[in-house]
């Protein structure tokens, strides 16, 4: 059996190590990908710290997995890396998607895959499910694709997925526009819009057609957020953030998304006091302060951002995503490259930065 190099966690709390493991074979509905880029330091559901500008200074999942055993302690040894881009090497049986060997693609790990390591990126080859894969559009790079994966899925699923706000996304339906949802008169508040997930949330809401997108972020992010479609940017450092939001939305807000906080007080407090509103979050937590009177109640929901858990939405999203990227409607956030391939020393050094509270300012991409 052919083998390949892979970076693996063998013991919780210890550095990842370079090992050999078998190259997996794609089953039905899967493809084998020769990995070119792996995002290391995804900023989706696992928050640890945000800098004063709300850049992507977050403890990555890879750090939590290596040092705490998050989701992997019963699966050792295990490969890490969930934001994946590469070249199609082989199609599994029955794969009928418009994919061919040699195509450049990017996609999300299936976290529930029977063999977790086979669908992780810090190795020479990996498997991906066709339903959660997209071609890299012409004129863009594998880095553009890898920079999106978990961050945009986390935000999109929190707003349009069943375990979040559960809003219908107006995907184009051929020859039928009668069922498309019109959001032009709707308002959404996005808290933590300066984070990677927050930036993708703004882009997705603008793409859906929200008439008013109110955001909180450092004002250093104002120009970028406006370019994505934010209509209002409130300085997250202001003493009266909630009041400023209230001055814009009144008592009518029923949709809010928090990309960064464990304390959900702000998100819940700006929801309507007379109508039932919903706050969707990608960080577990609860309101820790006074949220005001909510006579109709409120919902505070945690969304996991697992694309595979909603097959229809998964297919629609990944089918549409390359077109949105090609048209410039969805733009990748910034990244920095870690050269050297599967160099355990270099990758451990990046994870050590997160562990020690000194994370890099951009999403780190390992180039293979």
Secondary structure, DSSP 4 states (H G I P E B T S, - for coil): --EEEEEEE-STTS--EEEEEEPP---TTEEEEEEEEEEES--SS------TT--S----HHHHHHHH-TTTTTS-SEE---EEEEEEEEEPTT--SS--TT-EEEEE--TT-SSGGGG-SSBSEEEEEGGGEEEPPTT--HHHHHHHHHHHHHHHHHHHSTTTT-PPP---BTTB-TT----TT-EEEEETTTSHHHHHHHHHHHHHT-SEEEEEE-GGGHHHHHHHT-SEEEETT-TTHHHHHHHHHTT---EEEESS-SB-HHHHHTS-SSS-EEEEESS--B--S-----TT-EEEEE----GGGSHHHHHHHHHHHHHHHHTTSS-PPPEEEE-SSS-HHHHHHHHHHHHTT---SSEEEEE-
